[in-house]
Amino acid sequence: MSLHHPHGTLADGADSLALTPEQAGWTYSGLRVLRLLPGESRTIATGAEEFAVLPLSGGGCTVDAEGSRLALVGRDTVFARVTDWAYMPIETAMTITSTSDLPIEVALCSARATRRTDLHHGPAEDVSVELRGGGQASRQINNFCSPEQFAGADKLMCVEVYTPDGNWSSYPPHKHDDSPECEVNNEEIYYFRIGEAGRTAYTDVGFGMHRTYTGIGHEGMPVIDENVVVHDGDVFLVPRGYHGPCIAAPGYTMYYLNVLAGPGGERSMAFCDDPTHHWVRDELSSQPMDDRLPLMTAAGPA
């Protein structure tokens, strides 16, 4: 099965992306990107999946569930601001309604789960914005549904990563899989958006690079050695192995939404570096952070 899915290849009707665990060839992680016209509603039964509802583009929406209405302000694009979001547990019927005058895109990050928790509204102002790395590997992480930021999910973990043009992220290469040296085993989705540096709009001509490889330690499993060009709207699946770097081409800002879930009893994004490149982590930490970061906050572009 292909791990790289260019924009449009996972489309489902009006929705630009619909990826189930079965389509990915694994057990837990999924992602759908809804496209709603002004005033349009969509009702979804979560069933055995928990969801993070994350506005991506075009404006806001409401989410009605369990007698509550959660109003999400949203954003023009993922490069415009940190957004608010909502968590929906398993066995819930939710109705998402656009409140924008423009078509909107809403990401539904999902994980197969067994424990039912409470629905939650996460204000944009409460999302932890982390600057990670240093030098040319400086990047911004919006930890809206990481285990440290949000304890209310059963298995689902999600973060947004922003890489300024010309920079590297997901570096040094790392993994969180079923290798003996790893603490946790997570299936991971990368959903990319590409924008022009210094602007908040998307671009069809911009691009970046992504690498995933198994290296040693996966005897009996298919070898993965992927070096791909990614464009706006592409998806890359990481079932196992080291992933990184992601590289933003000069002139183009890279965004990716990471969706992770796995069989472990405790949600964790713990990782282990490729030992060949581990030394780079300490080297990067001694370099100054890129002064272009953060690219945005809940108030808008920085």
C-alpha angles and dihedrals in degrees: 000000000000116000095197116070114184119216112290098018092099095042120137114194109300092350114095095211136023117169122169125187088251092055090049091051095239141087117252123019125079141160137196127181110207121206113204128183119223109297093002120141133204124193117206130181108215094206110170093351132087118213142207109206107209123177110223109174146355100034140289144327143190125243116207118195138142092004093306130109116210114195114209114196093200125182143259092250136343088264094056103071147325106280137215117244143186136230120216120192129217120283094031132129111217130182117204115199127185115236094183133100088225133059109275135208119214124185117220105199109193144185133184105246142172105199118077115217135168129290114251141195114213113201115218090236090061096053110111111236110203128189111210137186122007143244113010090352094059114131142159125243122197102202098198097145105014117132091252094049100041123025097177101088127089101214108339121110125175137171136169118229125198122195117190115228112283093018133114127228137179083046137176090040111257141173141205105193142116094294113127092243094056122092095208139021114224134173108219134201123198114200111186132206121180126204139176114266112259094016135083098222125103122243132211093202099050121096147174140190133252131190130196124170138161101217112180127334099061100092111171093019127103113272115246119202108155127164108172140172110233127202135187110305098014123141128210123191123212110195092163143335137060116320125197167126109054107189126199111212115235109272094026130085117216126216127181133180112214118206116187136176137152146164097274119120093230124048109244137158092198113150142184123221127232097262091222090066102027092106089066091069092066091043092054093048090061093055123087119261116256105266091221088074135133092043090194144352134198087282093059138262113358 
